[in-house]
Each structure stands twice: as C-alpha cells, then as structure tokens.
Amino acid sequence: MTLTPLHDWVLIRAGKPNEKSFGGILIPDAAQEKPEEGEILAVGTGRLVEDKDSKEKIKKKTFVKTTLKPGEHVLYKQYAAREVEGEDKELVLVREEDVLGYLQ
C-alpha cells in the first residue's frame, strides 16, 4: 500500500525519540516524548487559497504549490502530526504550514 498525500499535506517518516536525557539517564518508553523531526517521504501538490473581500465574498482563488520536497529532513510542530498506519510504523501526516524548518 502506497500513501500519496493530497493538497498541502506532507507524509513524514518520524525520527526516533531520545532514549537518554542530556545527563545520560535512560528514559523509559512510556515517558518518551513523540519525535518532532523526520524525513519527508511524499508531498501533495498544493492548496487553493481564497481571497475574500470585506463582505466575505470570494473574489479570487489562487493555487499555491508546496515548497517541500521528498528526502528533506524537517522539524514540525509536535501536536500537529497525525499518525498513519503503514508499512513503516513511524509515519505521520503534517500540513505544510506546520513544518517549522529544515534540519541539516
């Protein structure tokens, strides 16, 4: 099964949570936080943005392409990710606007 995201959604393989604290203490599985970084596997094409006037009527619709590309390593908002079941257990879907930046 292959998942292809739509619109401005991004499919990410989440990184592994830290197993040790900065001081070297081992953290049990139940206390580990969800990872906030990962590698992009697939990207949707983009989204429609609606320009509205003062009376909330739609004046114009514009298509905005996504700027992210598969293979990039990114940081995303922790609670914005939606977990997805797939071949790889650590897959998450995130909107492009919830990606905070690139990791190198």
Secondary structure by P-SEA (a helix, b strand, c coil): cbbbbcccbbbbbcccccccccccccccccccccccbbbbcccccbbbbbbbcccccccbbbbbbbccccccccccccccbbbbbccccbbbbbcccccccccc
